[in-house]
Amino acid sequence: QVQLVESGGGVVQPGRSLRLSCAASGFFFSSYAMHWVRQPPGKGPEWVAVISYDGINKYYSESVKGRFTISRDNSKNTLYLQMDSLRADDTAVYYCARDTGIMATMIYDWGQGTLVTVSS
Amino acid sequence: QSVLTQPPSVSAAPGQKVTISCSGSSSNIANNYVCWYQQLPGTAPKLLIYDNNKRPSGIPDRFSGSKSGTSATLGITGLQTGDEADYYCGTWDTSLSAYVFGTGTKVTVL
């Protein structure tokens, strides 16, 4: 059974950094692309970034490009999101999600999410 | 501003059928697979439909998906109170190099 468990969320001041982690189990992690998706309070999901199965190819949404970095450690079955220069509008529940292929195709499985609140 | 447009809400009585449309373009729906997600209050989104019209194991056949050109449709038959949720379409956008979600549709069972 696929399990995706996010951690690292919390309250952070504007301009500061935070790193999210996602521990994956129940599938062959190094065979799948992985995504981060966020959902601001009361709004719909917003895609953040995707990384290919081997960590080589990465794409970002325009709203986070240059501030966030997606990475993965296939030896640890873990996905990361380094978030720098955080802003109030980055406040959201952040979900880790598994794709169906080696690069972005479809978002299939979702974690339960971790809440990031950017506030002074 | 989402590139996939859905109606804000749909409603019907228990046992009836609803359909939810998702309108996109040639850079997303027309040339990529469409997924549909259900989000119950306070929970993470859950995959209902993938590959335009396939259901993951455990999803009842009351849920169906279809695609034609730049639009996709989710159908729910035999509506139940447990189906009250927000529904989102999603697909890869080749021009944006980004995964895009629809604006979301709230389903209400009258």
Interface residues (C-beta under 8 A of the other chain):
Chain A: H35 V37 G44 P45 E46 W47 V50 Y59 S61 E62 Y95 T100 A104 T105 M106 I107 Y108 D109 W110 G111 Q112 G113
Chain B: S2 N32 Y33 C35 Y37 Q39 A44 P45 K46 L47 Y50 D51 P56 D86 Y88 G90 T91 W92 S97 A98 Y99 V100 F101 G102 T103 G104
